[in-house]
Amino acid sequence: MGKVGHSLIKHMMKETEALLAGEMSGHLFFADRYFGCDDAIFASLRLAEILSKKGEPYSLKALLSNVPFAVSTPEIRFACPDDTKFRVIEEAKASFSDYSLIDINGIRIQFGDG
């Protein structure tokens, strides 16, 4: 997990040798054949190529059959003026200090075991 933004993601991918990265916005970044490619047409064509190399007629469902089920909730954003947002984040950190917190680009509070 890292900061958002095209150049920041590409830098982190290089630093961690990641093959794939993504943002909540739906952008996917590939380090395959062209480092940092962020393109929906490329993604769909690479998927078609991967499926075609499976030999027999193969489905995306079959390809992903061993991927565990996961639930994803949408990002929750609240309007907050720039002059108060950092204070709000600090207060949230203090109020939820019993939970696992991630404070990259704001605050993320991990409720439960997920």
N, C-alpha and C positions, 0 to 999 in steps of 0.2 A: 504494500500500500504506500502510495506516495502522493506528492502534490500534483494537482491537475495542470494541464497545459501541454501543448504539443512538444515544445522543446524540453520541458522538465521530464515528461514521460520518456521521450527518446533517450535522454541522458541516463535515466534510471534503468532503462532496458539495457543499455550498453554496460552500465556499472554492474548489474546483476546477471548479465548474460541471458536475459529473458527472451523467449521465443515469441511470446504473445503478451500484449497488455491491452487494457481497455479502460474507458471512462464511463461514468454513469450516463453521460450524454449518448452513449451507444457507439462512440468511436472505438475502433479496434486498431491496434498497431501491430504490425507483423515485422519480425526480424528475419523473414524468409525471403531470400532472393533480392531483397531491397530493404536495407535497414530502415525501420521506422515508417514503412508504408502505411498510410491510413486511408483506405479506399474501399468502399462497399463493393464495387464491381470486382476489384482484385479478390476480396474475401469470397465472394460467391463463385468466381471462376476457380480459385484454389480448392474450394470445397468440391466443386464438380470434378476437378482433376483427381483429387484424393479418392472420391467415390469411383471414378472410372478405372483407377488402377487396382481396385479390389478384384478385378477379373469378372466375376459373375455379376448379374444385377444386384446391386447392394444399396441399401437405404441408409439415410441419415440416422434413422431410429436404430438400426443394427449397429452402426458405427459408434453411437453413443450409449449403447446398452449397458456398459459397465460404469458409466458415470453416475454417481449417487444423486438422488433427488435432493434439491435444495430449494428453499423458499427465499425470495428476495423481495424486500419492501421498497417502495419508492423513497427517494431522498425527500426529507422534510425540511423545508426552508421557511424561515420567518423573516419578514421585513424588519430591518434594524438599521438605524442611522449609523454611518461610519464612526461618528464620535462616541458611540456607546457600545459598539459590538464587542470590543475587546474586554470591557468590564463585564458584559453579559456572559461571555465565555468563561472568564475567571470565576464568576459566581456559580455557573453551572458545574465547573470542575469541583468547587468546594461542596456544593449540594449533593453531588453524585460521587463523592470520593470513595465510597464503598464499592463502586463498580469499576470495571476495566474501561479506561478512557483512551481515546485516540484523538490527539489535538492537531492533526494535520488539516489545514484549510478549514478551521472551525473546531467543532467538537463532535465526537461520535461516542455514544454511551452504549456499551455492550451489556444488554440485559439478558440474564439467563446463561445457559451453557453454549449457545450458538456461536 
